[in-house]
Amino acid sequence: MLKTFDIILICIMTAAAALTYTIKHRAEMKLEEVHRLESEIKLEKDTIELLKADWALVIQPNRLERLVNNYNDDLKLAPTLSTAMVQPNELPMLRSQLPEAPVVADAKDGKGGKSGSLSLSKDGTTDADIRKVIADVASKPAPKAVAKASPLKHGKPATDDIKTGSVKR
């Protein structure tokens, strides 16, 4: 009887040792993965810092001014005039925003409907007036594309914030 109990204990100890080894091995594998991910994160952070420094060099006003002067004949850049900007009221309306023809009383029989030759809405506009407004809106030309101006203001370079890359005027 003692031999059977000893064999069972030896099997339990072997199973526990195998389980402990498996858990230890998995923990080491996870630790290696964590170290690999940390090194990838560090590499990405270093790359981001390098790209930020490179961007700061690329957007320097002196460099941009030199490039504008070198390629002025090819680019033909000019400052944007305030009159060249399109105002929101100058944009054509979307079809969904066009005014609907109001239900108005027919001049002949006084009943509601759209079949009469002359119809008036509550504010006194006729169908012809509404059609004229719609035709005027539809005939407006599309806004022209406006070239962006250089960062130079009257030949003087603008100062900029290197951290954010914004140009101050």
C-alpha positions, -999 to +999 in steps of 0.1 A: +000+000+000+028+023+007+042+018-028+009+029-044+008+060-023+044+068-031+038+064-068+007+087-066+027+114-047+056+111-072+031+116-101+015+146-084+050+162-078+060+156-114+028+171-126+032+201-103+068+206-115+057+204-151+029+229-144+054+252-126+079+250-155+051+257-181+039+288-161+075+300-157+082+296-194+050+315-204+059+343-180+094+346-195+078+347-230+054+374-219+083+394-204+103+391-236+072+404-255+069+433-231+105+442-236+101+440-274+071+462-273+088+487-251+117+489-275+093+494-304+076+522-285+109+539-278+119+536-314+085+552-325+089+580-300+125+587-312+112+587-348+084+611-339+109+635-322+132+632-353+103+640-376+092+670-354+128+684-356+129+678-394+095+695-398+108+725-378+137+728-402+115+724-433+090+752-423+116+778-413+105+812-427+140+820-440+141+787-459+106+792-473+114+828-484+145+815-502+125+788-520+098+813-529+125+836-544+141+807-563+109+793-578+089+826-581+088+824-619+074+788-618+050+792-589+038+827-595+026+831-559+010+863-549-006+875-516-043+868-514-064+899-515-093+902-491-116+907-520-106+874-535-122+855-506-157+841-512-183+850-486-209+824-475-237+844-491-220+842-525-220+804-526-248+788-546-276+771-526-278+733-524-309+718-540-321+708-506-321+744-495-340+758-524-373+773-513-403+752-520-432+766-540-457+777-514-493+765-516-512+796-527-547+804-536-556+803-573-566+837-586-596+823-606-614+802-581-598+812-547-590+775-538-556+762-528-536+747-557-508+753-581-527+753-614-536+789-617-520+814-640-513+839-611-509+827-575-500+847-545-484+835-513-491+850-479-463+875-483-474+886-518-448+868-539-459+852-571-448+820-587-429+840-613-409+858-585-400+824-570-389+810-603-368+841-609-350+837-576-344+801-583-330+809-618-308+836-603-293+812-577-288+785-603-271+809-627-244+820-602-210+808-613-191+785-590-165+802-568-130+804-582-101+785-565-078+810-548-041+803-546-026+804-511-003+833-504+033+828-493+041+832-456+059+865-465+041+898-457+054+926-479+088+909-484+094+903-447+095+868-432+069+860-407+079+847-373+068+813-364+065+790-333+087+760-340+070+738-314+036+741-330+046+751-365+021+780-366+029+813-383+023+844-363+014+877-380 
